[in-house]
Amino acid sequence: MTMLRCTTALKTLLAGVTVLSAFAAQAQTTLKVSAIPDENPTELQRKFEPLGKYLESKIGMKVEFTPVSDYAATVEGLAAKKIDMVWYGGFTFVQAYLKTNKTAIPIVQREEDEKFRSVFITQASSGINSLKDLKDKTFTFGAPSSTSGHLMPRAFLLKAGLDPDKTFKRIAFSGAHDATALQVAGGKVDAGALNISVYEKMLTEKKIDDKQVRVFYTTPPYYDYNWTVRGDLDPALIKKITDAFLALDPKNPADAEILKLQRASRFIPTKAANYKGIEEAALSAGLLK
């Protein structure tokens, strides 16, 4: 081999090594995860910790959970590629989907999220027994971007002919489902709406008492929560994450504990089309530009 050929071959080899080194340096080593703050940060961290360790064992990389202060931060974080995966409510997913030019991918949802519901609650002795009884009452939703704590309750109120901005004496936003329940139980507002899962959990854990509060209206079912990933993640990684969720088996004690914390019987595949109804409801309620 001539000196010229050797030199050319060496340059080609070095160039290849440089490219491989750069690729290795950029290879993802941590999956950054967040969730909409629909419960207090301590509870969200507690719920995610066992799931995070499980995912680490399945995908072979560190899983890091980052709490955020508001719903919008999860949308901005995913769009800016600062977060890789988020636990979204249906409405916040729609916002993220549109913000990312429809590249965000919902991968799984709990089986319960196929037919999710919101409950309207009031104090046990309030005399409120139907949506019509809310005229001139004080009312709290959860966070403005919450599907089950604001969007869908508002949509069903409008469907019943009740415009929240004209019906209620005063509207508040508690910021989270558990905060809504506590505000109603404490008499700070006459009534409020929250997701049925948190309400039932709070009753079970005796954080509220059914002698203090009661449900007077339960919404029809709708699609809600899901786990969504950035669309530009490595497809092989997305498959590993998806397979890990789908592999959680309620018959396995360790898996059952993870599912219990997620308030899930099991996880099932989902798709963006499932949330078209949420988008339409948001447009009708004037919550989506």
Stockholm file with secondary structure:
# STOCKHOLM 1.0

chainA/1-289         MTMLRCTTALKTLLAGVTVLSAFAAQAQTTLKVSAIPDENPTELQRKFEPLGKYLESKIGMKVEFTPVSDYAATVEGLAAKKIDMVWYGGFTFVQAYLKTNKTAIPIVQREEDEKFRSVFITQASSGINSLKDLKDKTFTFGAPSSTSGHLMPRAFLLKAGLDPDKTFKRIAFSGAHDATALQVAGGKVDAGALNISVYEKMLTEKKIDDKQVRVFYTTPPYYDYNWTVRGDLDPALIKKITDAFLALDPKNPADAEILKLQRASRFIPTKAANYKGIEEAALSAGLLK
#=GR chainA/1-289 SS CCHHHHHHHHHHHHHHHHHHHHHHHHSCCEEEEEECCSSCHHHHHHHHHHHHHHHHHHHSSEEEECCCSSHHHHHHHHHTTSCSEEEECHHHHHHHHHHTTTCCEEEEEEGGGGGBCEEEEEETTSCCCSGGGGTTCEEEESCTTCIIIIIHHHHHHHHTTCCHHHHCSEEEECSSHHHHHHHHHTTSSSEEEEEHHHHHHHHHTTSSCTTTEEEEEECCCBCCCEEEECTTSCHHHHHHHHHHHHHCCTTSHHHHHHHHHTTCSCEEECCGGGGHHHHHHHHHTTCCC
#=GC SS_cons         CCHHHHHHHHHHHHHHHHHHHHHHHHSCCEEEEEECCSSCHHHHHHHHHHHHHHHHHHHSSEEEECCCSSHHHHHHHHHTTSCSEEEECHHHHHHHHHHTTTCCEEEEEEGGGGGBCEEEEEETTSCCCSGGGGTTCEEEESCTTCIIIIIHHHHHHHHTTCCHHHHCSEEEECSSHHHHHHHHHTTSSSEEEEEHHHHHHHHHTTSSCTTTEEEEEECCCBCCCEEEECTTSCHHHHHHHHHHHHHCCTTSHHHHHHHHHTTCSCEEECCGGGGHHHHHHHHHTTCCC
//
